Amino acid sequence: MKKIITYGTFDLLHYGHINLLKRAKGLGDYLIVGLSTDNFNLQKGKECYFNYEERKQLLESIRYVDYVIPEEFWEQKKQDIEKFKIDILVMGDDWEGKFDYLSKYCQVKYLSRTPEISTSKIKSDLKKFHYNVSSFK
Ligand code: C2G
């Protein structure tokens, strides 16, 4: 059984996340997602719309995702790879090169991001929309 792991915040889940998870799963048989906890997101400087439990519930409903674990700190990847006997660590290519140090424990693959969508774009587009609507009142 080929085991894959990936990590992320996955806030305001969108099709860019799904594209990544689908391709990651396509590389093996079992996909684990290390989901950033609310605390870890603060360390990453990210303010989430959905909390950890809500983001976890969304991820667990995705057909490509087999198991969700909390991501609490940057350095846990090595122990996760050993604990779950991971074959491939997969990340979007905005992380290109950042996790190459883990290639002594498992294969590391960076997949292309879906360029036109992001959680921050959703937030800023909604802000603009709200502003335009409220300025018509
Ligand atoms: N992603 C993507 N296309 C997008 C947006 C995101 O392929 N349009 C990918 C990212 O490259 C990442 C995953 O989806 O691999 C999750 O993205 P984020 O939730 O933004 O995760 P991030 O903040 O990058 O956290 O330790 C690693 C970090 O936890 C990664």
Residues whose N, C-alpha, C, O or C-beta is under 5 A from the ligand:
A	BS01	C2G	Y7 G8 T9 F10 D11 G16 H17 L20 S36 M91 G92 D93 D94 S112 R113 T114 P115 I117 S118
